[in-house]
Amino acid sequence: MSTFAVINPATGETVAEYPDATTEEIEASLASAQETYQNWSRKTTVAERAALAHRAAELFEERKEELGAIINREMGKPLDQSIGEAEFSGAISAAFAANAEKWLADEQLEVEDGLKSFFRFQGTGVILGIMPWNYPYYQVARFAVPNLILGNTVILKHAAQCPESALALEQLFLDAGFPKGAYVNVFATHEQIEDIIADDRIQGVSLTGSERAGAIVAEQAGRALKKCVLELGGSDVFLVLDTDDLDHAVEHAVGGRMENTGQACNGSKRIVVIDSLFDEFAEKYKAAIAGQSYEAGDFGPLSSAGATKTLTSQVQGAIDQGAEVLVGDNTPDGNLYTPSILTNITPSMDVYSQELFGPVAQLYKVSSDQEAIDLANSSPYGLGSVIICDDLERAEQVGNQLDVGMVFIGGAGLEGADVPFGGVKKSGYGRELGKVGMLEFANKKLFRFAAK
């Protein structure tokens, strides 16, 4: 079987296969992207490129039903969430298009000698994107659109199980008016990716994926002196410290854990509750997780047989080491995995430091804010967090002490089309979305004028 194939995770059926790129096709992709950067990107304005991104946003909206059906088939995301992802990708494209001229305006510098000095933000060349299967459109939109507007061109290697969405995206950008070579899809193998990174025409690499993949790509990019942005795994905490509305806390804890069938890097994977609220919260949370329904579309199958095998093995390991299962049975039906809750987890257990990529929550009880902070920071990951606390000053003080890239206070799902995203520690480095994301692969060119 080829590297790139659509295997419906709900049925196990191989729907379509696509051949790996040839050496000649890789070279043609590099040449096309470089030629377009030199002869189109560098000769157009931010406003002109932003107009094309705005058209791409319209196409995401116009094609959302078709796009949603593709990823529902490729990786099992419930159809309404799949359509919603296409809509959000359009919102991201529109936000970058609307803000581009403001975000890329010259930045004036105050310098001691008084000479006129400023930064001008421009493209650097061809940027390689290596994208994951769990958000096939959203992850690409937040990487590709700002780079195209900035003046870079993009070569995109999508996940092996997402070839149809990869081709749909390439066609969408072409139909939006971007010239051939501005956004190039390649069905590249891992070996070919290493060669692409080393190629002098590539100026940077952005990867969203696993910690292991990030380490490999960062090493390859480092050898070639190429900048990286890495958005990797996460084991985010959901801290419940003090609230008069426990139902709100439970609702957001369920949403934070069950989004995309629990297959989100910034999903709320560790639910940490202060002891005074623990018993009542636990009962409500157990009932809510047990009430999740596949038939009602609350969750879908896990993305692949491999993903199901990994999650089942991790949970069984936790059980063998003494963790208690409050909800669930760790016996998937094909790739359908019953939403579950684990508790009585100790630092000596493997699961304590693992990322569980599926609908399995870890539930912890703590006796103080400091214990909650220590538990949160014990993870090797540092992506996001949620803090439920009616005292917003207290919540902010706790957030200050968390080793994470993002702190959401009052609820889960506070992401936005123009809100920066990224983490620290083994969750990677760099940011996407917003102005800071648009500038990651910019040439921050200094201009200085001699005094007349």
Disulfide bonds with the S-S distance in Angstrom:
none
